C-alpha cells in the first residue's frame, strides 16, 4: 500500500512532465502539421489515451485517499479502544495491561484457551459477582464490631460455663449433704414412728420404707403397718381409725425429731373410738411433757375436751350474737376440789 501510495503521489508530477512534453510535441507537430499529418493524428490519439489514463489515475488517487482516511480513522478508533480497555483493566484489576497475563496465570508461550469458553466463564463470574450484591464499604468496621461482640459473648459464655460448673458442684455438695441429713432424719423419724405406733395400738409393728429409687432425694415413702393380730400391710389397706392412728404416730414422730412451737390438729380424733381416743390423749399428754410444743386441738369429742388444759368455744347467748368462751379446766378442777373439801 505504501509503494502504491508513493507511486500515486509521484504520478501527477510525472503526468505533468509528460503533458509538457506532449504540448511541446504538439507545437512542433503544428509547425510540421502540413508535413506530418499522420504523426499529428497519432499524437492526438496518444494524447487522448494519456488524458484517459490521467483521469483514471486521479480517480484512483481519490479512492486511495478515501481509503487511507478510513484506515486512519479505524486506526485512531482502535487506539482509543485500546486506551479505554487499558483504563478499564487498571480500574477493575488495578494492574497495567502488561500484567494481565501474569495475574491470570497465563503462560505467554502457552496456547490461549478458546474465546467462547473464556467468555462463558467470564459471564458466569459476572453473574456470581452480581449475586453477591453491592460492596459494603462498612464491612471492615462491622467486622470489628462483630468481633468485639463475639469476644464479649465468648467471655460471658465462659463466665456462664464456669458459673454453671460451680453451681453443679454446689448442687452436688448440697445433694450429698441433703442425702446424709435426710437418711439421718429418716432413721430418727422411723425409730420414733415405730415406738409411737406401738404405744397407740397397744402393740404391733410399723416401719417407713423409701421406695422407687435408690436416691433418697427422689425416692417415695411407703408406710407398712401391722396392728396387733393383723398381717403387715400398706396404709391404704387399713381401716379409717387405724389410718388415723398411724398418721398421728407419723406426725408425732416428725414433731419429736424437729419440734415446732405450735401444732394444730383438726378433728384428728373423729375416726377413733373411745378406747383409741384415750390412747391418743395419753400420747398427746406425753408429747406436751417431752416437748415445748403447744397443741391446739379442734374437736367435738367430750373425752378429748375433758383431757385438755383449757377449752375455747363459741356460744350464742342471744340469737345472731356469737360469743367466745374460755374455760381453764385445771383451775375449774381445783375450785371443785376446794368446794368438795
MIBA-462128 format. One record per residue: residue in three letters; z, y, x of N, C-alpha, C in turn; residue number from 1. Coordinates in steps of 0.05 Angstrom, whole numbers, padded with zeros to 5 digits. Atoms other than C-alpha are relative to their C-alpha. Layout:
REC  type      nz      ny      nx     caz     cay     cax      cz      cy      cx  seq
REC   ala       Z       Y       X       Z       Y       X       Z       Y       X  NUM
...
***
This chain:
REC  type      nz      ny      nx     caz     cay     cax      cz      cy      cx  seq
REC   unk   00000  -00024   00017   00000   00000   00000   00000   00025   00018    1
REC   unk  -00001  -00023  -00018   00017   00048   00057  -00028   00004   00014    2
REC   unk   00026  -00002  -00013  -00050   00032   00091  -00020   00013  -00019    3
REC   unk   00019  -00011   00020  -00088   00045   00026   00007   00029  -00005    4
REC   unk  -00008  -00027   00005  -00048   00107   00015  -00010   00019   00022    5
REC   unk   00009  -00016  -00023  -00065   00132   00085  -00030   00004  -00001    6
REC   unk   00029  -00002   00002  -00138   00117   00075  -00008   00019  -00022    7
REC   unk   00007  -00018   00023  -00138   00151   00007   00007   00029   00007    8
REC   unk  -00006  -00027  -00008  -00104   00211   00036  -00021   00012   00019    9
REC   unk   00021  -00009  -00019  -00157   00216   00091  -00027   00002  -00012   10
REC   unk   00027   00001   00013  -00214   00204   00043  -00011   00027  -00007   11
REC   unk   00011  -00027   00008  -00220   00276   00016  -00012   00015   00025   12
REC   unk   00011  -00015  -00024  -00228   00304   00086  -00026  -00012   00009   13
REC   unk   00025   00013  -00009  -00280   00252   00103  -00022   00007  -00019   14
REC   unk   00021  -00007   00020  -00316   00265   00038  -00009   00029   00004   15
REC   unk   00008  -00028  -00005  -00314   00339   00052  -00019   00003   00024   16
REC   unk   00017   00000  -00024  -00343   00327   00121  -00028  -00010  -00006   17
REC   unk   00026   00012   00008  -00397   00284   00092  -00017   00020  -00017   18
REC   unk   00014  -00019   00018  -00413   00336   00039  -00013   00022   00016   19
REC   unk   00012  -00021  -00016  -00422   00389   00091  -00024  -00009   00015   20
REC   unk   00023   00011  -00014  -00468   00344   00129  -00024  -00003  -00019   21
REC   unk   00022   00003   00020  -00507   00330   00066  -00012   00027  -00007   22
REC   unk   00011  -00027   00006  -00512   00403   00050  -00019   00010   00022   23
REC   unk   00018  -00008  -00022  -00540   00415   00119  -00026  -00015  -00001   24
REC   unk   00024   00016   00002  -00588   00359   00109  -00018   00010  -00023   25
REC   unk   00016  -00009   00023  -00608   00387   00041  -00014   00026   00008   26
REC   unk   00013  -00024  -00008  -00621   00455   00072  -00024  -00006   00019   27
REC   unk   00022   00008  -00017  -00662   00421   00125  -00022  -00013  -00016   28
REC   unk   00020   00014   00016  -00695   00379   00073  -00016   00020  -00017   29
REC   unk   00015  -00021   00015  -00712   00441   00031  -00020   00014   00019   30
REC   unk   00019  -00012  -00018  -00743   00472   00093  -00024  -00018   00006   31
REC   unk   00021   00019  -00006  -00781   00409   00104  -00009  -00014  -00026   32
REC   unk   00006   00013   00026  -00789   00394   00029  -00029  -00006  -00003   33
REC   unk   00028   00004   00005  -00860   00402   00028  -00011  -00023   00017   34
REC   unk   00010   00021  -00018  -00867   00356   00086   00015  -00026  -00002   35
REC   unk  -00016   00025   00002  -00811   00307   00068   00010  -00005  -00028   36
REC   unk  -00007   00004   00029  -00812   00298  -00008   00013  -00026  -00005   37
REC   unk  -00011   00027   00004  -00799   00225  -00002   00029  -00001   00010   38
REC   unk  -00027   00000  -00011  -00739   00238   00043   00019   00015  -00017   39
REC   unk  -00017  -00015   00018  -00713   00290  -00006   00009  -00016  -00024   40
REC   unk  -00007   00017   00023  -00716   00242  -00064   00022  -00020   00008   41
REC   unk  -00021   00019  -00009  -00678   00191  -00023   00026   00013   00005   42
REC   unk  -00025  -00014  -00006  -00628   00243  -00001   00014   00007  -00026   43
REC   unk  -00012  -00006   00026  -00617   00265  -00074   00013  -00025  -00012   44
REC   unk  -00011   00025   00011  -00607   00194  -00095   00026  -00007   00015   45
REC   unk  -00024   00006  -00016  -00557   00184  -00037   00022   00019  -00008   46
REC   unk  -00021  -00019   00007  -00522   00248  -00057   00013  -00007  -00027   47
REC   unk  -00011   00008   00026  -00515   00225  -00129   00019  -00024   00002   48
REC   unk  -00018   00023  -00004  -00486   00160  -00106   00026   00008   00013   49
REC   unk  -00024  -00010  -00014  -00439   00197  -00060   00018   00014  -00019   50
REC   unk  -00016  -00014   00020  -00416   00241  -00118   00015  -00021  -00017   51
REC   unk  -00014   00020   00017  -00401   00180  -00160   00022  -00013   00016   52
REC   unk  -00021   00012  -00017  -00363   00149  -00102   00024   00019   00003   53
REC   unk  -00022  -00020  -00003  -00324   00214  -00093   00017   00001  -00025   54
REC   unk  -00016  -00001   00025  -00305   00216  -00167   00017  -00025  -00003   55
REC   unk  -00015   00025   00002  -00284   00143  -00164   00024   00002   00019   56
REC   unk  -00022  -00002  -00019  -00243   00159  -00102   00022   00018  -00011   57
REC   unk  -00020  -00019   00012  -00210   00218  -00138   00017  -00014  -00022   58
REC   unk  -00015   00015   00021  -00193   00174  -00197   00019  -00020   00011   59
REC   unk  -00018   00019  -00013  -00165   00121  -00151   00024   00014   00013   60
REC   unk  -00022  -00015  -00012  -00125   00174  -00115   00021   00008  -00021   61
REC   unk  -00018  -00008   00022  -00097   00199  -00181   00017  -00023  -00009   62
REC   unk  -00015   00024   00009  -00077   00129  -00203   00020  -00008   00021   63
REC   unk  -00019   00007  -00021  -00046   00116  -00135   00024   00019   00000   64
REC   unk  -00022  -00019   00001  -00006   00179  -00140   00020  -00006  -00024   65
REC   unk  -00018   00007   00023   00019   00160  -00210   00016  -00025   00005   66
REC   unk  -00015   00025  -00007   00037   00090  -00186   00022   00006   00020   67
REC   unk  -00020  -00007  -00020   00073   00120  -00126   00024   00014  -00013   68
REC   unk  -00021  -00014   00014   00111   00167  -00172   00018  -00020  -00016   69
REC   unk  -00015   00019   00016   00131   00109  -00218   00017  -00017   00019   70
REC   unk  -00015   00016  -00019   00152   00068  -00157   00024   00015   00011   71
REC   unk  -00023  -00016  -00010   00194   00125  -00130   00021   00003  -00021   72
REC   unk  -00020  -00003   00022   00226   00134  -00199   00016  -00026  -00003   73
REC   unk  -00015   00026   00001   00243   00059  -00202   00018  -00003   00023   74
REC   unk  -00018   00003  -00023   00270   00062  -00132   00025   00017  -00003   75
REC   unk  -00024  -00017   00005   00315   00121  -00150   00018  -00012  -00021   76
REC   unk  -00017   00013   00021   00338   00085  -00213   00015  -00024   00012   77
REC   unk  -00014   00023  -00013   00353   00023  -00171   00023   00009   00018   78
REC   unk  -00021  -00010  -00017   00392   00065  -00122   00024   00009  -00016   79
REC   unk  -00022  -00009   00017   00432   00097  -00177   00015  -00024  -00012   80
REC   unk  -00013   00024   00011   00445   00029  -00208   00017  -00014   00021   81
REC   unk  -00016   00012  -00022   00468   00002  -00140   00025   00016   00004   82
REC   unk  -00023  -00017  -00003   00514   00062  -00133   00020  -00004  -00023   83
REC   unk  -00018   00004   00023   00542   00052  -00204   00014  -00027   00003   84
REC   unk  -00012   00026  -00003   00553  -00022  -00190   00021   00000   00022   85
REC   unk  -00020  -00002  -00022   00588  -00005  -00124   00025   00013  -00010   86
REC   unk  -00024  -00014   00010   00635   00044  -00160   00015  -00018  -00020   87
REC   unk  -00013   00018   00019   00648  -00007  -00216   00015  -00022   00015   88
REC   unk  -00013   00020  -00016   00664  -00060  -00164   00026   00011   00013   89
REC   unk  -00023  -00013  -00013   00711  -00012  -00128   00022   00005  -00021   90
REC   unk  -00020  -00006   00021   00745   00008  -00194   00014  -00025  -00011   91
REC   unk  -00011   00024   00012   00754  -00062  -00221   00013  -00018   00021   92
REC   unk  -00010   00019  -00019   00763  -00104  -00159   00015   00013   00024   93
REC   unk  -00014  -00015  -00021   00789  -00049  -00112  -00009  -00010   00028   94
REC   unk   00011   00007  -00026   00744  -00073  -00056  -00028   00013   00002   95
REC   unk   00027  -00009  -00004   00679  -00049  -00026  -00020  -00022  -00007   96
REC   unk   00020   00021   00007   00615  -00085  -00048  -00004  -00021   00022   97
REC   unk   00003   00020  -00021   00611  -00117   00021   00021  -00021   00000   98
REC   unk  -00022   00020   00000   00677  -00152   00009   00002  -00017  -00025   99
REC   unk  -00001   00016   00025   00660  -00183  -00059  -00003  -00029   00006  100
REC   unk   00005   00028  -00007   00634  -00247  -00028   00026  -00013   00011  101
REC   unk  -00025   00011  -00011   00698  -00256   00012   00021  -00003  -00021  102
REC   unk  -00020   00001   00021   00740  -00240  -00049  -00005  -00024  -00019  103
REC   unk   00007   00023   00017   00702  -00292  -00090   00000  -00027   00015  104
REC   unk   00000   00024  -00016   00709  -00342  -00033  -00027  -00014   00001  105
REC   unk   00027   00010  -00002   00634  -00349  -00027  -00009   00001   00029  106
REC   unk   00010   00000  -00027   00605  -00370   00039  -00028   00013   00001  107
REC   unk   00027  -00013  -00001   00547  -00323   00057  -00023  -00019   00006  108
REC   unk   00021   00019  -00007   00509  -00382   00085  -00004  -00022  -00021  109
REC   unk   00002   00021   00020   00521  -00426   00024  -00019   00009  -00022  110
REC   unk   00018  -00006   00023   00475  -00431  -00036   00016   00011  -00023  111
REC   unk  -00014  -00012   00023   00496  -00387  -00094  -00002  -00018  -00024  112
REC   unk   00000   00016   00025   00515  -00420  -00160  -00021   00011  -00019  113
REC   unk   00019  -00010   00020   00467  -00416  -00219   00010   00025  -00014  114
REC   unk  -00007  -00025   00013   00465  -00348  -00252   00012  -00005  -00028  115
REC   unk  -00010   00005   00028   00474  -00377  -00323   00028  -00011   00001  116
REC   unk  -00027   00011  -00002   00535  -00417  -00302   00021   00022   00008  117
REC   unk  -00018  -00022  -00008   00566  -00356  -00267   00005   00019  -00023  118
REC   unk  -00004  -00019   00023   00553  -00311  -00328   00017  -00013  -00021  119
REC   unk  -00017   00013   00020   00584  -00363  -00375   00029   00000   00009  120
REC   unk  -00027   00000  -00010   00645  -00368  -00331   00012   00029  -00001  121
REC   unk  -00009  -00028   00001   00649  -00292  -00327   00007   00008  -00029  122
REC   unk  -00005  -00006   00028   00644  -00286  -00403   00026  -00013  -00009  123
REC   unk  -00025   00014   00007   00699  -00338  -00411   00025   00015   00011  124
REC   unk  -00022  -00015  -00012   00744  -00299  -00363   00004   00027  -00015  125
REC   unk  -00003  -00025   00015   00730  -00235  -00401   00014  -00004  -00027  126
REC   unk  -00014   00006   00025   00750  -00267  -00467   00029  -00006   00004  127
REC   unk  -00028   00005  -00006   00813  -00293  -00435   00015   00026   00006  128
REC   unk  -00013  -00026  -00006   00829  -00223  -00409   00004   00016  -00026  129
REC   unk  -00003  -00015   00025   00817  -00193  -00478   00023  -00012  -00017  130
REC   unk  -00022   00012   00015   00864  -00244  -00509   00027   00008   00011  131
REC   unk  -00026  -00008  -00012   00918  -00222  -00460   00009   00028  -00010  132
REC   unk  -00008  -00026   00011   00916  -00153  -00492   00000   00022   00022  133
REC   unk   00000  -00023  -00018   00925  -00085  -00461   00022  -00004   00022  134
REC   unk  -00019   00001  -00023   00961  -00076  -00395   00025   00016  -00008  135
REC   unk  -00026  -00013   00006   01035  -00060  -00406   00009   00015   00025  136
REC   unk  -00008  -00016  -00024   01050  -00002  -00358   00030  -00001   00005  137
REC   unk  -00029   00001  -00003   01125  -00011  -00371   00009  -00028   00007  138
REC   unk  -00008   00028  -00004   01123  -00085  -00354   00020  -00003   00023  139
REC   unk  -00018   00002  -00023   01158  -00076  -00287   00028   00010  -00008  140
REC   unk  -00026  -00011   00009   01212  -00032  -00318   00014  -00019  -00020  141
REC   unk  -00011   00019   00019   01220  -00081  -00376   00010  -00025   00014  142
REC   unk  -00009   00024  -00015   01225  -00138  -00326   00027   00005   00012  143
REC   unk  -00026  -00006  -00012   01282  -00103  -00291   00022   00000  -00021  144
REC   unk  -00020   00000   00022   01317  -00092  -00358   00007  -00028  -00009  145
REC   unk  -00004   00028   00008   01307  -00164  -00378   00016  -00015   00021  146
REC   unk  -00015   00013  -00021   01332  -00188  -00310   00029   00008   00000  147
REC   unk  -00028  -00009   00001   01394  -00144  -00316   00014  -00013  -00024  148
REC   unk  -00012   00012   00024   01406  -00170  -00387   00004  -00030   00005  149
REC   unk  -00003   00028  -00006   01394  -00241  -00363   00024  -00005   00019  150
REC   unk  -00023   00002  -00018   01444  -00231  -00306   00026   00003  -00015  151
REC   unk  -00025  -00005   00016   01495  -00203  -00355   00006  -00024  -00018  152
REC   unk  -00004   00024   00018   01484  -00261  -00404   00008  -00024   00016  153
REC   unk  -00008   00023  -00017   01488  -00311  -00347   00029   00002   00008  154
REC   unk  -00028  -00004  -00007   01554  -00281  -00325   00018  -00006  -00024  155
REC   unk  -00016   00005   00024   01580  -00282  -00396   00001  -00030  -00006  156
REC   unk   00000   00029   00005   01557  -00354  -00404   00018  -00015   00019  157
REC   unk  -00018   00013  -00019   01592  -00374  -00340   00029   00004  -00008  158
REC   unk  -00028  -00006   00009   01655  -00339  -00365   00008  -00017  -00024  159
REC   unk  -00005   00017   00024   01649  -00375  -00432   00004  -00029   00008  160
REC   unk  -00002   00028  -00008   01638  -00442  -00398   00027  -00004   00013  161
REC   unk  -00026   00003  -00013   01699  -00430  -00354   00023   00002  -00021  162
REC   unk  -00021  -00002   00020   01740  -00408  -00415   00001  -00025  -00017  163
REC   unk   00001   00026   00016   01717  -00470  -00454   00013  -00022   00016  164
REC   unk  -00012   00021  -00017   01737  -00513  -00395   00030   00003   00000  165
REC   unk  -00029  -00004   00000   01806  -00481  -00392   00012  -00007  -00028  166
REC   unk  -00010   00007   00027   01813  -00487  -00468   00001  -00030  -00004  167
REC   unk   00000   00029   00003   01794  -00560  -00466   00024  -00012   00016  168
REC   unk  -00023   00010  -00015   01845  -00572  -00411   00026   00006  -00014  169
REC   unk  -00024  -00007   00015   01896  -00534  -00452   00004  -00017  -00025  170
REC   unk  -00001   00017   00024   01878  -00574  -00515   00009  -00028   00008  171
REC   unk  -00008   00027  -00009   01883  -00639  -00476   00030  -00001   00007  172
REC   unk  -00028   00000  -00007   01951  -00618  -00449   00017   00002  -00025  173
REC   unk  -00014  -00002   00025   01974  -00597  -00518  -00001  -00026  -00016  174
REC   unk   00002   00026   00014   01948  -00661  -00549   00018  -00021   00013  175
REC   unk  -00017   00020  -00014   01983  -00702  -00496   00029   00005  -00006  176
REC   unk  -00028  -00006   00006   02048  -00665  -00507   00006  -00005  -00029  177
REC   unk  -00004   00004   00029   02038  -00668  -00583   00003  -00030  -00006  178
REC   unk  -00003   00028   00004   02028  -00743  -00579   00027  -00010   00008  179
REC   unk  -00026   00008  -00010   02090  -00752  -00538   00022   00008  -00020  180
REC   unk  -00020  -00010   00019   02131  -00708  -00585  -00002  -00014  -00027  181
REC   unk   00003   00013   00026   02101  -00740  -00647   00011  -00028   00001  182
REC   unk  -00010   00027  -00001   02116  -00810  -00624   00030  -00001   00002  183
REC   unk  -00030  -00001  -00002   02187  -00790  -00604   00012   00007  -00027  184
REC   unk  -00011  -00008   00027   02199  -00755  -00671  -00005  -00023  -00020  185
REC   unk   00006   00022   00018   02166  -00813  -00707   00021  -00023   00002  186
REC   unk  -00020   00021  -00004   02214  -00863  -00676   00027   00009  -00011  187
REC   unk  -00025  -00009   00011   02273  -00819  -00694   00000   00000  -00031  188
REC   unk   00002   00000   00030   02249  -00809  -00766   00000  -00028  -00011  189
REC   unk   00002   00028   00009   02233  -00883  -00772   00028  -00013   00001  190
REC   unk  -00027   00011  -00001   02304  -00900  -00749   00018   00010  -00023  191
REC   unk  -00015  -00011   00022   02336  -00852  -00799  -00009  -00011  -00027  192
REC   unk   00011   00010   00025   02289  -00877  -00854   00010  -00028  -00006  193
REC   unk  -00009   00027   00004   02308  -00949  -00843   00030   00000  -00009  194
REC   unk  -00029  -00001   00007   02383  -00932  -00847   00004   00011  -00028  195
REC   unk  -00004  -00013   00026   02378  -00886  -00907  -00011  -00018  -00023  196
REC   unk   00011   00018   00021   02334  -00935  -00945   00020  -00022  -00007  197
REC   unk  -00020   00021   00005   02386  -00990  -00936   00024   00011  -00015  198
REC   unk  -00023  -00012   00015   02441  -00942  -00960  -00007   00005  -00029  199
REC   unk   00007  -00006   00028   02403  -00920  -01022  -00005  -00025  -00017  200
REC   unk   00006   00025   00015   02381  -00991  -01042   00023  -00020   00002  201
REC   unk  -00021   00019  -00003   02446  -01024  -01021  -00009  -00025   00015  202
REC   unk   00012   00022  -00016   02406  -01067  -00972  -00030   00003   00002  203
REC   unk   00029  -00001  -00003   02334  -01085  -00959  -00009   00012   00026  204
REC   unk   00011  -00010  -00025   02288  -01061  -00905  -00024   00018  -00006  205
REC   unk   00024  -00018   00003   02235  -01007  -00896  -00007   00009   00028  206
REC   unk   00009  -00009  -00026   02193  -00981  -00839  -00025   00018  -00005  207
REC   unk   00024  -00017   00000   02139  -00929  -00824  -00019  -00011   00021  208
REC   unk   00020   00010  -00019   02074  -00950  -00791  -00023   00020   00002  209
REC   unk   00024  -00016  -00005   02017  -00910  -00760  -00024  -00018  -00002  210
REC   unk   00023   00018   00005   01950  -00938  -00784  -00026   00016   00004  211
REC   unk   00028  -00010   00000   01874  -00928  -00780  -00009   00012   00027  212
REC   unk   00008  -00011  -00026   01875  -00901  -00708   00022  -00005   00020  213
REC   unk  -00019   00003  -00022   01906  -00913  -00641   00012   00027   00009  214
REC   unk  -00009  -00027  -00007   01913  -00837  -00632   00020   00009  -00021  215
REC   unk  -00020  -00009   00020   01978  -00814  -00665  -00008   00025  -00015  216
REC   unk   00008  -00025   00013   01946  -00746  -00680  -00020  -00004  -00022  217
REC   unk   00020   00005   00020   01891  -00778  -00722   00007  -00024  -00018  218
REC   unk  -00008   00023   00016   01929  -00837  -00750   00011   00007  -00027  219
REC   unk  -00013  -00003   00026   01951  -00845  -00822   00028  -00012   00000  220
REC   unk  -00028   00010   00002   02021  -00862  -00846   00002  -00019  -00023  221
REC   unk  -00005   00020   00021   02039  -00924  -00885   00030  -00007  -00001  222
REC   unk  -00028   00006   00005   02107  -00938  -00916   00002  -00029  -00011  223
REC   unk  -00005   00027   00009   02127  -01011  -00921   00030  -00002  -00008  224
REC   unk  -00027   00001   00010   02189  -01022  -00964   00006  -00028  -00011  225
REC   unk  -00009   00027   00010   02228  -01086  -00981   00028   00004  -00013  226
REC   unk  -00026  -00001   00013   02281  -01073  -01033   00014  -00027  -00001  227
REC   unk  -00014   00025   00001   02335  -01126  -01039  -00012  -00019  -00020  228
REC   unk   00010   00020   00018   02307  -01190  -01069  -00030   00001  -00004  229
REC   unk   00029  -00002   00004   02233  -01169  -01062  -00014  -00004   00027  230
REC   unk   00016   00003  -00024   02177  -01181  -01013  -00008   00028   00011  231
REC   unk   00010  -00026  -00011   02154  -01126  -00965  -00026   00008  -00013  232
REC   unk   00024  -00010   00013   02101  -01083  -00999  -00003   00029   00004  233
REC   unk   00005  -00028  -00004   02069  -01015  -00996   00013   00016  -00022  234
REC   unk  -00014  -00017   00019   02098  -00955  -01032  -00013   00001  -00027  235
REC   unk   00013  -00002   00026   02045  -00955  -01086   00006  -00024  -00018  236
REC   unk  -00006   00024   00017   02067  -01024  -01110   00028   00000  -00010  237
REC   unk  -00027  -00001   00009   02139  -01004  -01122   00002   00014  -00028  238
REC   unk  -00004  -00013   00026   02167  -00982  -01189   00005   00030   00004  239
REC   unk  -00004  -00029  -00002   02177  -00908  -01205   00027   00007   00013  240
REC   unk  -00026  -00005  -00012   02252  -00909  -01188   00001  -00007   00029  241
REC   unk   00000   00009  -00028   02240  -00948  -01124  -00016   00019   00017  242
REC   unk   00015  -00020  -00015   02186  -00899  -01103   00015   00025   00004  243
REC   unk  -00016  -00024  -00002   02233  -00841  -01117   00021  -00003   00022  244
REC   unk  -00021   00005  -00020   02289  -00872  -01075  -00012  -00001   00028  245
REC   unk   00013   00002  -00026   02241  -00888  -01019  -00009   00027   00010  246
REC   unk   00008  -00027  -00008   02213  -00817  -01019   00025   00016   00008  247
REC   unk  -00025  -00015  -00007   02285  -00789  -01018   00009  -00009   00028  248
REC   unk  -00008   00010  -00026   02301  -00834  -00959  -00018   00013   00022  249
REC   unk   00018  -00012  -00020   02239  -00807  -00922   00006   00030   00003  250
REC   unk  -00005  -00029  -00001   02255  -00734  -00940   00026   00005   00016  251
REC   unk  -00025  -00004  -00014   02327  -00740  -00916  -00002  -00009   00029  252
REC   unk   00004   00008  -00028   02304  -00777  -00853  -00013   00023   00016  253
REC   unk   00012  -00023  -00013   02260  -00717  -00836   00020   00022   00004  254
REC   unk  -00021  -00021  -00003   02318  -00669  -00850   00020  -00006   00021  255
REC   unk  -00018   00007  -00021   02363  -00708  -00805  -00012   00004   00028  256
REC   unk   00014  -00004  -00025   02311  -00704  -00750  -00003   00030   00007  257
REC   unk   00004  -00029  -00004   02297  -00630  -00759   00011   00015  -00024  258
REC   unk  -00012  -00012   00024   02346  -00598  -00808  -00010   00028  -00004  259
REC   unk   00007  -00028   00007   02327  -00534  -00845   00023   00012  -00015  260
REC   unk  -00023  -00013   00013   02375  -00482  -00875   00002  -00007  -00030  261
REC   unk   00000   00004   00029   02355  -00495  -00948  -00019  -00023  -00007  262
REC   unk   00017   00021   00010   02327  -00555  -00985   00002   00001  -00031  263
REC   unk   00001  -00001   00029   02305  -00550  -01058  -00012  -00027  -00010  264
REC   unk   00009   00025   00012   02299  -00616  -01097  -00003   00003  -00030  265
REC   unk   00006  -00006   00028   02267  -00610  -01165  -00003  -00027  -00015  266
REC   unk   00001   00024   00018   02282  -00667  -01215  -00005  -00026   00016  267
REC   unk   00005   00024  -00015   02283  -00719  -01160   00016  -00024  -00011  268
REC   unk  -00016   00022   00012   02335  -00760  -01199  -00009  -00008  -00028  269
REC   unk   00010   00007   00027   02294  -00762  -01263  -00008  -00029  -00003  270
REC   unk   00008   00028   00004   02264  -00832  -01250   00023  -00020   00005  271
REC   unk  -00021   00018  -00008   02332  -00861  -01228   00018  -00006  -00023  272
REC   unk  -00021   00008   00020   02382  -00900  -01270   00027   00011   00010  273
REC   unk  -00026  -00012  -00007   02456  -00881  -01269   00011  -00011   00026  274
REC   unk  -00010   00012  -00025   02473  -00930  -01213  -00013   00012   00024  275
REC   unk   00015  -00012  -00023   02418  -00903  -01167   00006   00030   00002  276
REC   unk  -00008  -00028  -00001   02438  -00831  -01186   00026   00003   00016  277
REC   unk  -00024  -00001  -00015   02507  -00846  -01159  -00006  -00003   00030  278
REC   unk   00008   00004  -00028   02476  -00872  -01094  -00013   00025   00011  279
REC   unk   00013  -00025  -00009   02433  -00810  -01089   00020   00022   00005  280
REC   unk  -00021  -00020  -00003   02494  -00765  -01099   00017  -00006   00025  281
REC   unk  -00016   00007  -00024   02533  -00804  -01046  -00016   00008   00025  282
REC   unk   00016  -00007  -00024   02475  -00796  -00997  -00002   00031   00003  283
REC   unk   00001  -00029  -00001   02470  -00722  -01015   00026   00012   00011  284
REC   unk  -00025  -00008  -00011   02544  -00714  -01001   00002  -00005   00030  285
REC   unk   00001   00006  -00029   02535  -00748  -00934  -00017   00020   00015  286
REC   unk   00018  -00019  -00013   02477  -00702  -00917   00013   00028   00003  287
REC   unk  -00013  -00026  -00001   02517  -00639  -00933   00022   00000   00021  288
REC   unk  -00021   00001  -00020   02573  -00664  -00887  -00011  -00002   00028  289
REC   unk   00011   00004  -00027   02527  -00682  -00828  -00019   00021   00008  290
REC   unk   00019  -00021  -00006   02480  -00623  -00832   00011   00027  -00011  291
REC   unk  -00007  -00027   00011   02486  -00548  -00846  -00020   00009  -00021  292
REC   unk   00020  -00007   00020   02431  -00551  -00898   00014   00004  -00027  293
REC   unk  -00009  -00005   00028   02445  -00522  -00967  -00020  -00012  -00019  294
REC   unk   00018   00013   00019   02416  -00566  -01021   00002   00013  -00027  295
REC   unk   00002  -00011   00027   02393  -00535  -01086  -00014  -00021  -00017  296
REC   unk   00011   00022   00017   02383  -00589  -01140  -00006   00011  -00027  297
REC   unk   00008  -00007   00028   02344  -00575  -01203   00001  -00026  -00016  298
REC   unk  -00004   00026   00014   02366  -00629  -01252   00011   00005  -00028  299
REC   unk  -00012   00001   00026   02386  -00646  -01323   00019  -00024  -00003  300
REC   unk  -00017   00024   00001   02425  -00708  -01304   00030   00009   00002  301
REC   unk  -00028  -00009  -00001   02500  -00699  -01321   00015  -00012   00023  302
REC   unk  -00014   00012  -00023   02521  -00747  -01265  -00005   00017   00025  303
REC   unk   00007  -00017  -00023   02485  -00705  -01213   00015   00027  -00002  304
REC   unk  -00013  -00026   00003   02513  -00640  -01242   00030  -00002   00005  305
REC   unk  -00029   00003  -00004   02584  -00668  -01241   00007  -00003   00029  306
REC   unk  -00006   00004  -00028   02578  -00683  -01167  -00006   00025   00017  307
REC   unk   00007  -00024  -00014   02555  -00613  -01148   00024   00019   00004  308
REC   unk  -00021  -00019  -00005   02599  -00558  -01119  -00001   00024  -00019  309
REC   unk   00004  -00023   00017   02570  -00502  -01161  -00024  -00004  -00018  310
REC   unk   00021   00003   00019   02528  -00501  -01224  -00011   00028  -00008  311
REC   unk   00013  -00024   00011   02478  -00448  -01245  -00017  -00008  -00023  312
REC   unk   00015   00007   00024   02449  -00449  -01314  -00008   00025  -00015  313
REC   unk   00010  -00022   00017   02414  -00405  -01365   00008  -00007  -00029  314
REC   unk  -00007   00004   00028   02443  -00397  -01435  -00010   00024  -00016  315
REC   unk   00010  -00021   00018   02421  -00357  -01495   00022   00005  -00021  316
REC   unk  -00022  -00006   00019   02484  -00328  -01528  -00011   00014  -00024  317
REC   unk   00013  -00013   00022   02440  -00284  -01571  -00029  -00008   00000  318
REC   unk   00028   00008   00002   02372  -00300  -01597  -00018   00019   00015  319
REC   unk   00018  -00016  -00016   02320  -00276  -01548   00012   00013   00025  320
REC   unk  -00013  -00012  -00023   02371  -00256  -01495   00010  -00023   00017  321
REC   unk  -00008   00021  -00018   02378  -00303  -01435   00021   00011   00019  322
REC   unk  -00021  -00009  -00017   02439  -00301  -01391   00005  -00022   00021  323
REC   unk  -00005   00019  -00021   02452  -00334  -01323   00030  -00005   00002  324
REC   unk  -00028   00008  -00001   02517  -00373  -01319   00005  -00015   00025  325
REC   unk  -00007   00014  -00024   02551  -00396  -01255   00028  -00011  -00002  326
REC   unk  -00026   00013   00002   02608  -00446  -01251   00006  -00013   00027  327
REC   unk  -00009   00013  -00024   02646  -00465  -01188   00017  -00024  -00008  328
REC   unk  -00014   00024   00009   02666  -00537  -01202   00025  -00005   00016  329
REC   unk  -00024   00005  -00016   02715  -00541  -01144   00023   00017  -00010  330
REC   unk  -00022  -00017   00011   02755  -00482  -01170   00008  -00009  -00028  331
REC   unk  -00007   00009   00027   02750  -00509  -01240   00018  -00024   00000  332
REC   unk  -00017   00024  -00003   02780  -00576  -01218   00028   00008   00009  333
REC   unk  -00026  -00009  -00009   02836  -00540  -01182   00016   00012  -00023  334
REC   unk  -00014  -00013   00023   02852  -00499  -01245   00009  -00022  -00019  335
REC   unk  -00008   00021   00019   02852  -00562  -01287   00024  -00016   00011  336
REC   unk  -00023   00015  -00012   02899  -00598  -01238   00025   00017  -00002  337
REC   unk  -00024  -00017   00003   02946  -00538  -01240   00011   00000  -00029  338
REC   unk  -00009   00000   00028   02947  -00538  -01316   00012  -00027  -00007  339
REC   unk  -00012   00026   00006   02960  -00613  -01318   00028  -00002   00012  340
REC   unk  -00026   00001  -00013   03017  -00606  -01269   00019   00017  -00015  341
***
